Amino acid sequence: MAYQGPAYGLSRDCMLKAQAKFDLNQALIALDWIKDVTKLNLDPPNDEGFVKNQLDFANVLKDGTALCTLINKLCPGAVSKINTMKTPFKERENLEMFLKGCESYGLKRHDLFQVNDLYEKKNLYTVVNCLFALGGLAKKKQYDGPTIGVKVADENKRAFSKEKLELGKTIIGLQSGTNQGASQRGMTPYGAPRQILPDGK
């Protein structure tokens, strides 16, 4: 990762907002889920050996091997080859393959994060949101292992008859307006002073 100097102005405001959206408790839940599914050791390379901030969270997942292993457990064969070489190009390629695997699994594009969000530690909350959305989709697909997140709702298609649809066209909704509501009838003429009188007069 190239060195990035301090941010100022709008860039700093955006960075602070992104940091405020990151919830460490949610991130730890997501990491525990990945550990349970993949059986990998995801301890960060710090002295304490546990995740204590968002940078530790990013460093654990940054190389993409845990994420690729996760999507392969949920959807076997989603990532054909996981790169183990510790070079930026190969790590970014792992993240790209994970995101493509999520999309092929059925995750919507707006639930995914960008590679730079994780690799450059910019918008880490989007990574956490993506993992929770992936866990919710796994629940919908009846994955028999541990899951997180809210189950994605099933489609509920309605089938109305042609007569029912035609009947709906005869009803005027309140949004269309009505001539029975407020009107200017009885008001003072334009330009005249408004009469405000106490009660009883």
PEBELQUI-V109456 format. One record per backbone hydrogen bond with DSSP energy under -1.0 kcal/mol. NH is the residue of the N-H (numbers start at 1). CO is the residue of the C=O. If there is no record, write none. Layout:
# PEBELQUI-V109456
nh = [NH:NH]
co = [CO:CO]
This chain:
# PEBELQUI-V109456
nh = [11:13:14:15:16:17:18:19:20:21:27:28:29:30:31:32:33:34:35:36:37:38:39:46:57:58:59:60:61:62:64:68:69:70:71:72:73:74:75:78:87:91:92:93:94:95:96:97:98:99:100:101:102:103:104:105:107:111:112:119:120:126:128:129:130:131:132:133:134:135:136:137:138:139:140:141:142:143:152:165:166:167:168:170:176:177:187:192:201]
co = [8:9:10:11:12:13:14:15:16:17:23:24:25:26:27:28:29:30:31:32:33:34:35:44:53:54:55:56:57:58:61:64:65:66:67:68:69:70:71:75:85:87:88:89:90:91:92:93:94:95:96:97:98:99:100:101:102:108:109:115:116:123:124:125:126:127:128:129:130:131:132:133:134:135:136:137:139:138:136:161:162:163:164:167:173:174:184:189:198]
